[in-house]
Amino acid sequence: MYIRFVVGLDKDSPRIQNGLFVEAEALRKSGLLEQYEEKAIKDIFNFFNTYLPCPPYSKKKWSIDAISWFKDSASDFINKMREIQVILEQNDLYVRV
């Protein structure tokens, strides 16, 4: 089984939903995060950049707002996604799993 995290309401079209990485980065860039939230996001991003294998990125084949899927057995990565989820929800964004 696979799990995905998206920002958006149930009624929202999947075409307008973003992944948690996109939304967290948008909040960070806009300066809307508290200092501790910004540090947490930076640490989480560093974790993913260090430990999650990523296929080569191609602008021709990948959307800039692609949504990640995780195997349900990837508990370390899912736990980190839940940490991002908490930060997004504290900033009034609705996260669906």
QUIWOQUI-V290984 format. One record per helix or strand of 3 or more residues. SS is the DSSP state (a for helix, b for strand). FROM is the first residue (numbers start at 1). TO is the last residue. Records with the same first field share a line. If there is no record, write none. Layout:
# QUIWOQUI-V290984
SS->FROM-TO + FROM-TO
This chain:
# QUIWOQUI-V290984
b->2-4 + 69-71
a->14-16 + 20-30 + 35-51 + 75-90
